[in-house]
Amino acid sequence: MNISTSLPADSTAERIVRHFQAEGFPGITEALLVRIRLKKGDRLAVEAAFDLALQRDATLPVQEYFEIRLYGFYSETRTLLHAKTAFAEDFTGGLRAELPDIYFDAAPVVANDALATDTKYDAMLKLSDNTDGYAVAVLLNDPTSSFFEYLESHAGYDWQQITGTLGAAASSFVADEDLL
């Protein structure tokens, strides 16, 4: 079952899934692209707030500092409505803790949650630098393998082959609701 939507980066999401499948990761059947915008503060303030929350074992202040909007979607297993409904649970704490690096660091940035299972995303990738104040991140899930297994077997890979026109697509944002 191939699920299609009409989001600006759907074709990029499908290219990413197809790439990983062609490279021997048939378990990667979904890519969710999000646009991340900083609501307030700077890197120092955001990192301090996230560090404090982690030290106190409290909820990370994601919604206070970041807006996360759906930007592209491709799945062979579930609908966009199902992915959106499950997003708060599928976007794990391990990946949420990496949001400051994803937003502020220059691309490429890769975050991994090796403990993610089932439909939970186990990798978040920022493949291009921020455009117009937004970072575009790709969330991937392969319940059969760790994403770092892929990275270790493909050292030095040129990410531009996967993303194609991700930077250009990022500048043509169509508004949607905040995912968190």
C-alpha positions as CSV (number, residue, x, y, z in Angstrom):
1,M,0.0,0.0,0.0
2,N,1.5,3.3,-1.1
3,I,0.1,6.3,0.7
4,S,0.3,9.6,-1.0
5,T,-0.6,13.1,0.2
6,S,-0.2,16.6,-1.2
7,L,2.4,18.1,1.1
8,P,5.3,20.1,-0.5
9,A,8.0,17.5,0.2
10,D,6.2,14.2,-0.4
11,S,8.3,13.4,-3.4
12,T,11.5,13.9,-1.3
13,A,10.1,11.6,1.4
14,E,9.4,8.9,-1.1
15,R,12.9,9.3,-2.6
16,I,14.5,8.9,0.8
17,V,12.5,5.7,1.5
18,R,13.3,4.3,-1.9
19,H,17.0,5.0,-1.5
20,F,17.3,3.2,1.8
21,Q,15.3,0.3,0.5
22,A,17.6,0.0,-2.5
23,E,20.6,0.1,-0.1
24,G,19.4,-3.0,1.6
25,F,17.0,-1.6,4.3
26,P,13.6,-2.9,3.3
27,G,12.3,-2.2,6.8
28,I,12.4,1.6,6.1
29,T,8.9,2.1,4.7
30,E,8.2,5.6,6.0
31,A,9.8,9.0,6.0
32,L,8.2,12.0,7.7
33,L,9.7,15.4,6.9
34,V,9.2,18.2,9.4
35,R,10.0,21.9,9.5
36,I,11.3,23.1,12.8
37,R,11.2,26.8,13.7
38,L,12.6,28.4,16.8
39,K,9.9,30.2,18.7
40,K,12.1,32.1,21.2
41,G,15.6,32.3,22.6
42,D,19.0,31.5,21.2
43,R,21.1,28.4,21.3
44,L,22.5,29.1,24.8
45,A,19.0,29.6,26.3
46,V,17.5,26.5,24.5
47,E,20.3,24.2,25.5
48,A,20.2,25.4,29.1
49,A,16.4,24.8,29.2
50,F,16.8,21.3,27.7
51,D,19.8,20.4,30.0
52,L,17.8,21.5,33.1
53,A,14.8,19.4,32.0
54,L,17.1,16.4,31.5
55,Q,18.8,16.9,34.9
56,R,15.4,17.1,36.6
57,D,14.0,14.2,34.6
58,A,11.2,16.6,33.5
59,T,9.4,17.0,30.2
60,L,11.6,18.6,27.6
61,P,10.4,22.1,26.7
62,V,9.9,21.3,23.1
63,Q,6.7,23.3,22.6
64,E,8.0,26.3,24.4
65,Y,11.0,26.7,22.1
66,F,10.1,24.9,18.8
67,E,7.3,24.7,16.4
68,I,7.3,21.4,14.5
69,R,5.2,21.3,11.3
70,L,4.5,18.5,8.9
71,Y,6.2,19.1,5.6
72,G,6.4,15.8,3.7
73,F,5.2,12.2,4.1
74,Y,5.6,8.9,2.5
75,S,4.6,5.5,3.9
76,E,3.9,2.1,2.6
77,T,2.2,1.0,5.8
78,R,0.1,3.8,7.4
79,T,-1.9,6.8,6.5
80,L,-0.9,10.4,7.1
81,L,-3.8,10.7,9.6
82,H,-2.4,7.7,11.6
83,A,1.1,9.1,11.5
84,K,-0.1,12.5,12.7
85,T,-2.2,11.0,15.5
86,A,0.7,8.9,16.7
87,F,3.4,11.6,16.3
88,A,3.6,12.6,20.0
89,E,4.3,9.0,21.0
90,D,6.4,8.1,17.9
91,F,8.7,11.1,18.3
92,T,10.7,9.7,21.2
93,G,12.3,11.6,24.1
94,G,15.7,10.5,22.8
95,L,15.1,12.3,19.5
96,R,13.4,15.3,21.2
97,A,16.5,15.8,23.3
98,E,18.5,16.3,20.0
99,L,16.3,19.1,18.7
100,P,18.7,21.9,19.7
101,D,21.5,20.2,17.7
102,I,19.2,19.5,14.8
103,Y,18.1,23.1,14.7
104,F,21.4,25.0,15.4
105,D,24.1,22.8,14.0
106,A,25.2,22.9,10.3
107,A,24.1,20.0,8.2
108,P,24.5,17.1,8.1
109,V,23.3,16.2,11.6
110,V,22.1,12.7,12.5
111,A,20.4,11.7,15.7
112,N,19.5,8.2,16.7
113,D,17.3,6.5,19.3
114,A,18.5,2.9,19.3
115,L,15.8,2.0,21.8
116,A,12.9,3.0,19.5
117,T,10.6,0.1,18.5
118,D,7.5,-0.5,16.4
119,T,6.3,2.8,14.8
120,K,8.6,5.0,16.9
121,Y,11.1,6.9,14.8
122,D,14.6,5.7,15.4
123,A,16.5,8.4,13.4
124,M,16.3,12.1,12.7
125,L,18.4,13.6,10.0
126,K,19.1,17.2,9.0
127,L,20.5,17.0,5.5
128,S,20.6,20.7,4.5
129,D,21.3,23.9,6.4
130,N,18.4,26.0,7.7
131,T,16.5,28.1,5.2
132,D,14.4,31.2,6.1
133,G,14.6,30.4,9.8
134,Y,13.5,26.8,9.4
135,A,15.4,23.5,9.7
136,V,14.0,20.5,7.8
137,A,14.4,17.2,9.4
138,V,13.7,13.7,8.2
139,L,12.3,11.1,10.7
140,L,12.8,7.5,9.7
141,N,11.8,4.2,11.3
142,D,13.1,0.8,10.6
143,P,11.8,-1.6,13.3
144,T,14.1,-4.3,12.0
145,S,17.4,-2.5,12.3
146,S,19.3,0.4,13.9
147,F,19.9,3.4,11.6
148,F,23.5,3.5,12.8
149,E,24.0,0.1,11.2
150,Y,23.3,1.8,7.9
151,L,25.6,4.7,8.6
152,E,28.5,2.5,9.6
153,S,28.1,0.5,6.4
154,H,28.0,3.6,4.2
155,A,30.7,5.9,5.5
156,G,31.3,9.0,3.5
157,Y,27.9,8.9,1.7
158,D,26.9,12.0,-0.2
159,W,23.5,12.9,1.3
160,Q,22.6,15.2,-1.6
161,Q,21.9,12.1,-3.7
162,I,19.0,11.3,-1.4
163,T,17.5,14.8,-0.9
164,G,17.7,16.2,-4.4
165,T,15.9,19.5,-4.0
166,L,15.3,19.5,-0.3
167,G,16.6,23.1,0.1
168,A,14.4,24.4,-2.6
169,A,11.4,22.6,-1.3
170,A,12.0,24.0,2.2
171,S,11.4,27.5,0.9
172,S,7.9,26.7,-0.5
173,F,6.2,25.8,2.9
174,V,2.5,25.3,3.0
175,A,1.1,26.0,6.5
176,D,-0.2,23.0,8.5
177,E,-0.9,22.5,12.2
178,D,1.9,22.1,14.7
179,L,2.5,18.4,15.3
180,L,3.1,18.7,19.1
